[in-house]
């Protein structure tokens, strides 16, 4: 039986919610880690002066 328009919208909403959860759970910690690592590992580190 083919999907109705309403069921497709529900699937889209679920996919959007899942994507937001993935982005919030995966991308944000990665960016935080990059912010922490960049100053300490960069050549312009304050520790090297």
N, C-alpha and C positions, 0 to 999 in steps of 0.2 A: 504493500500500500504506500503510495507516494506521500511525502511529508506535506502537511498543510502549511500555509504561510505563517500561521501562528506558531506552529511547532518549530519552524525554521527560526523565527524571531527568538523563541526561548533558547534554542541552541546557540544563537549568536550572543545572546546576553550571557549565557553560561561561559562561552568562550572568552568574552570580554572580561568577565569577572576572574576567570582563571589566569588570563594574561596579566591582569593588574596584580594579582597575587604573586605571580612569578616575577614580574618586574619589581614589585615592592620587596619581595623576599630575596631575590638574587641580585638585581642590579644595584640596589642601594648599599648593601654591605660591600660589594665590589668597589664602588666609588669611594666609600669610606676608607677601605683598606688602601686604595691608591693614594688618597689624600694623606694617609699616615705614612706610607712608604716613600712617597716622592721626596719630601724634604731630607730624610735620613739617607737615602741612597743616591740622591742627585749630586752632581759634581759641585754645585753651588751650595752645598750643605753648610749650615752655620757652624757645625762642629769642626769643620776643617779650617776655619779661620783662626 
